[in-house]
């Protein structure tokens, strides 16, 4: 029986600390109740330069699975040296690949050793995989930090199935052509068996890039149909029946003359049932408050909520500018409308991010100063950098009249989906959603806006704030139906169905994730 080995940059170990970042939270949700190995960086930076194979910590968490039997996740976390952190993480991953994939090549900043450092860390994790791999194991690699891991695994003789999922956008060919390392990176990417993207648009971009850079390696390509199989646990079936076509190409690579690569879109979802459980009591309390006319604990103003990591891809400054202009144009909302901005500072070691962080703080201060109110209970923007528990955040979504996602470029944006899942069915809020967020491809019943157009944001906000209850309920029902159809478990199931599709082995959630480090 095979094991599932997951590799991601950050690992969410079991503790009570809230963790920002949709990727780690999503992976934690899908791995709970299954036996697996989860590998990645532990967030620590050490001074030692002797880290050629990675200094690894092991931790195993045993728990009950959804079938009532025992399961465990083994966590393998690795520290980076200061040099690796600067070259791999700050350097090539976040100063080159992140802006490239978000189509902001103007922000790319690359030092001479950054690419070598990126490849070094990718190779370190490949060596760690080699040390624990067993013949039937399957590897699932996540995100732009590890585009080259499969290549290094193949160089080490690993022939197991390896899948890759990109959580952020896949840039169009035009942007890839601006980077001198693109040909080699795309060649490395081709060594995966399955590459997954968030949206159909990203899938199209990925195929175009692969076809351009791998034209000398092509044997043929084709479309193949697929039906689901259950690969996590044959006793459970999460996936609904589906049949569709996906792109499959056969390549002549140096180590394998007949290598099959499949590419498809797998839009990530959220755990709708869990979110609804977290807010169920609020609907009951609201009904009781209404029956007793107890409205004293409720704010007297409408509330907009926005939850973002402080990143130039999220459109925070454009949101603030549009909100400021909205209050100026619609003065009746002053003292009666508040933007609750939950912001998570990140990557402050990078000058671009430190500068953006300073701008965000200044803009919030300036707007609040401009709209100073004699009513001490109101300020235009309620700004918070506090890391919140998931349940607390879902409660804030439930309490907000509008959820505002203003991404300039986003792979998916799970905030949009969580906001809808957390709404009160009897009195739902309205999702204001950027057309450039991957979620917009699925969530057309939201109020779709263009954050590059101030008028679009202002008019969209007015539409959301004045929308009649019947229309809010209709949009909510449509969006919720989509979330339930393509939830987090379906995302996991459909990707792993395809990853295991050509493998003779099946993964069992009951197989112990025993780690045996080899000396090689």
N, C-alpha and C positions, 0 to 999 in steps of 0.2 A: 504494500500500500504506500502511496506517495504522500509526501508532505508539501504544503504550500509554504514557500519562503518569500517573504515580502521585504523589499528594500525601498526605503524612502529617506529623504534627508533628515527629517526629524521624526522621533519616535515618542509616542505618548505612553509613558510607563504608568502603571496604576498608582495614582495618588489622588489627593483631593484638590490639586491645584488646577484652576481653569487654564486652558491653553488656547491661545489665538491661533488661527490658521485652519481653514476648512479641510485641508488634506489630512492632517494628523487626526483630527476629530472624526472624519469620515472613515479612515482606516480603523480607528479604534472601534467604531460602531460595527463594522462588518467583520472584524476578527473576533469580537467577544462571542464566546460560546463555541469556538472552533479551535482545534489544535493547529498551531502554526508557529513559524519563526518570523520575528519582525526585527529587521536590521536597520541601522542608520546611525547618524551622528547623535551624540548625547548632549550637544550644546556646549561642551567644555573645550577650552583652548589651552594647550600646555606648551611650555617653553621648549621642551626637548625636541631636537631635530631628528631623532632616531625613531621614526614611525613608519617605516617602509611597508610593514605588514599590518599596521593598525593595532593599537592597544585596546583590547575588547573587554567589556564587562558583560557578564551573563546574569540574567534574572528570569526566573520562571514563575508565572502566575497561574495557579490552578483554580478552576472555577467549574460551575455546573454549566453544561451546554443546554441548548434549547430542547434537546431530546431527553434531558434528565440524566445523561451520563456525564462522566468526567471529561474535561477538556483542559488544555493548557496552552498558553502563549509563552514562548521563550523569547525574551528580548536580548538582542545582541547590540550593544551600543558602543560607539567608538569615539574617542576624543580626536581632535585635530591639533596639529602643531600650529604655532602662530603663523608660520610661513604657509602652511596648507590653508588655513583659514583666510589669509589675505589673498592668496592666489586662486584657490578653488572657489571659496564661498563668496567673499567680497569681490574678487577679481573677475574670473571668467563667467561664473554662474550669474552673478547679479549686476555686474557692470558691463557685461557683453550679451549673454544669452537672454536675460530678462528684457532689456530694452529692445533687442532684436526681435524677439517673439511677440512683443507688444507693439511692434512697428514704430519704435522710437529710436531709430539709429542715430539720431542727433545726440542722444545721451550715452552712446557707447564710449567707454573709456577702458582701454586695454594696455596693460604693461607687458613688457617683453616675456616675462616668465609666467604670466597668468595661465595661458593655454597649457603649458607643460604641467603646471600645478593641478589643473583640472583633470588632465589625463592621469596624473599620479594618484589622485584620490579615487578616481574611477577604477584604476587598477588595484588599489588597496582593497576595495570592497569586492572586486572580482576574486582576489586571492582568498578573502574570507569565505566567499561562497564556495570556492574550490575546497576549502578545508573542511566544510561540513556537508557538502553535497552527497546525496545518495542517488543510485541509478534512476529511481522513479520520481524524484522530487521535481517540482515545477516552481519556477521563479517568476515573481511579479514585481517589476521595477516601476517606480513612480517618479515622474517629473523631470524637469530640464536639468537637474543636477547630475543626472546619470544617463545621458544620451549615449555614452560610449561603453557602458558596463558590459553589454552583451558581446561586443567585439573583444574585450579583454578576457571575458569568460571563454570565448571560443579559442582564443590564443592559448589558454591554459588547458584546453582539451575538454571543456564542459560541453556536452552535447544535449543536455536536458532542454526541455521546452522553456523559453524565456519570453515573457510578455512585457510590454512597456505601455504605460498610460501617461499621457501628457495632460496635466490638470490646467495648464494655462493655454492661451491661444497658440495656434500654429501659423506663423507668419506666411504671407504669400511669397512667391519665388523672387519677386523684385527685391525684397529686403534681404533674403538669404544671399543674393548675389553681391551684396555690399560687404560681406565678411569673408576674409581670405581663407579661413579654416572650414568653410561650409562644405566643400567637397569631401573632406576627410570625415567630418562629423556625420554627414548623411550616409557615407559608406559604413561608418560604425553602426548607425541606426539600423541599417539593412540586416544586421546580424541577429536582430530579434526575430521571433517567429510571428509575433502579433504586435502591431502598433495601434493603440487606441487614441482617439481624439474626443473632445467634448461635443463638437457640433459637426453637422454635415459640411458647413463651410470650411472648418478646420481640416476635415478629412480631404476635401478637394484640394486645399493648399498643400497638404502633406503629399498627396499623390503627384501633384504637379512637380513638387521639389524632388521627390524620389525619381520620377521619370526623367527629369532634367539631368540630375547628377549621376544616375546609375544607368544611363542609356547604353554604356559599353558592357554592362553586366547582364542585361536582360536576355532571357531565353524566350519567355512569353509571359503574358498576363491574361487574366480571365476574371469573370464574375461567377461566383458560386453561391448556391442557395444553402440555407442552414435552418435546422430546427433544433430546439433546445434539448440538452441533456443536463441532468443534475450532477454536478461534480463535487460539491461540498459535502453532501450527505444524501445518500440515495433514499433515506427515509423522509426527507423534506423536499418539497418542491415549491420554490418561491416564484419561479418564472412563469409568466403566462405564455401560451403557445404563440409562436411568432415565426414567420418565414419572410426572409428578405435576402437581398444580394449584397455581397461585399467584394471589395477588390482583393484579388490574390495574384501575386506575381512570383515567377520562378527566376532565380538569379544564379549566375555562375560566380560564386565567391571563391577566394583563394583556398579556403579550407573545406569548402563543400560545393561541389559543382552543380548540385540540384537543390538549392536552398529555397524553400517556400516562405514568402512573407505575405501576411494578410494585414490589411489596413481597413479600419472601420471606425464609425462614431459610436461612442457609448456615453450618452449624457448622464452625468452623475446626479443622483437624487438625494433626498433626505429621508430620515426615519419619521414618516408622517405619524404613525401610531404613537411613537414615543413622545413626540412634541404635543400631540393632542392630549395625551395623558397628563403631561406637565401643566397644562392650562385648563383642564376640565373643571377644576374647582372654582376657577374664576367666573365661569358662566353661571354656576350655581349661586355664587356670592352676588353677582350682578342681578340675578333674578330676585334674590331676597332683598337687595337694596332697593330695587324698583318697587317691590311690593310694600316696603315699609317707608318709601320715600327718603331713604337714608343716602343722600348724595354728598354728605359733608367731606368725605375723604377724596372726592374726585376733583381734578383741576377744573377751573372755569374756562380753560382755553383748549383749543384743538392742538393735538400734538403730532408732529412729524418725527419719525425716527430714522436715523441713518447710522449704519454700523460699518466701519471700514478700518482696514489697516492703512496707515498713513503712507500712501504710495501714489506716485504720479499717474498711475493707471486708473485710479478710483474717481478722479474728477471732483475732489473735495473743494478746491478753490472755485471751480465753476459753479458748484452747488451754492456756495456761500454768496457768490456774486448774484446769482439768480434769486436767491432768497432775499437778499438785501433789496434788490430791485422790486421784488414782489411786494414787500412791505411798503415800499415807497409808492408804488402804483395803486395799492389797495390798502389805504390807511386804516380802514375799518378793522383790519386784522391785527393791527398793532395792539398789544396787550391782550389779544385773544388767540394768538397762535405762537407756538414755540417749536423750534427745531432742537430735538435732542440728538446731539452728535456724539456717538461713542467711537472714539478713535484710539487705535493701537499703534504707538510709535514702533518703528522697526528699522533695522539696518542703519542705525545712526552713525555707524563707523564710515558710511559712504557719504561724501560731501553732498551729493544730490539729495539724499534723504534728510540730512541734517538741515539743509537749506529749506526744503519743503516743510519740514516740521516747524521751523521758525516762522515760515509764511502762514501756515495754518493757525498757529497760536495768535499771531498778529491780526489776522483777518477776523478771527472770532472776537478778539478784544475790541477791534475797531467797530464792528457791527454792534456789539453790545453797548459800547460807549455812545454810538450814534443814536441808538434807540433806548436810551436811558428812560426808565419809567418811574413815575412817582409810586406806582404800585410795586412794592418790594417783592411781591410774590411772582413777578414776571420779568424775564429777560428774554431777548430775542433768541439767543442760542444757549442752551444748557449743554456745556461741553464737558466730557468725561473721558479720562484715559484709564479708568479703573477696569481691571480684568474681571469679568463677570462670570458666574457659573452659567451653564447652559440653561438651566431652569429659570434663573433670574432674567436672562436675556429674552427667553420666550415669553415671560410675563410682561416685559416691557413692549414686546411686539404686540401682544394682545391688547395692551392699553393704548396703543397708538393709532391715530386715525389714518395716517399715511406712512407707508414705508418707501423710502426714497433711495433707489440704487442708481448712481450717476456715472457708472463706469465709462471711461474713454476707450477701454479695451479690456475685456475680461474673458477668461476661459469659460466659466459658467456663472459664478457668483451664487453661492448657496444661501446668502442672506435673503435674496429674493424669494427663494423657495421656502425657507424657514418662516419668513414673515407670513406668507399665505397659510402655511400649515398651522400656525399659532393663532389664527383669527377666530373670533367669536362668530359662529355660523349665523346667529340671529342679528348681529350688528357688525359685520366685517369691515375692516379698513380697506384702503385702496393701495395697490402697489403701483408706484411711479417708477418705471423701469427703462433704463437706457437701451437704445437699440443696439448698442455695441457690447452689451453683456451677452455671453453665450446663452443665458437663460431666456433671452428674448426670442430665440428660435422656437422654443416650446411654449412660452407664456404670452401669447399674443392677446389674451384677454386682459392683460395689464394695461395701464395707460402708458403707452410707449412714447418716449421723448428722445430728443437729440441733444446731448449735452454740449455740442458745439454750436448750438443755436439757442441763445438766451430766451428768445420769444417762445420756443418750444417748451422749455422748462417752466417758464412763468405760466403759460396757458395750461400746461399739463397739471401743474400744481393747483391752479384754480379749478380745473375740472375735477380733480381728486377730492378737493375740500368741499365741493358743492354737489357731489354726485348723490342722487336720490338713493334711498335704502334699497329699493327693488333692484336697481341696476347694480349696486354694490354686491348684493346677494347673488345675482346672476353671474357676474364676473368671478366672484369667489368660488361658486360651485364649479364653474368651468375650469378654473385654475387648479382647484383641489383635485378634481378628477384626473387631471394630467399628472399631478404629483403622486397620486396613489398608483397610477398605471406605471410610472417610471420612477419608483422609489429607490432608496439606497440599496436595498437587497437585490432588486432587479438589475441594477447597474453591476453589482458584483457578480451576480449569477450569469448575466449575458456575456460579460468579458471572459469569465473563467470557462464558460461553455465553449467559447471559441478557442481559448488557449489550450484546452484539453481535447479539442475536436480531433486532432490527428495523433493524439497520444494513446497508447494502448493501456495506460494505467488510469486509475481513478483515484481521486483524493477522498480521504475519509476524515470527517471531523473528529473521529475517535482515535486516530493514529497518534500515539505520543510523539511530541516534538523533541526527541532526544538529540542532544548536540554532542557530536564526537569530532573533535578537532584533529585533523591529520597533521603530519609533520611536513607535508609538501607545501 
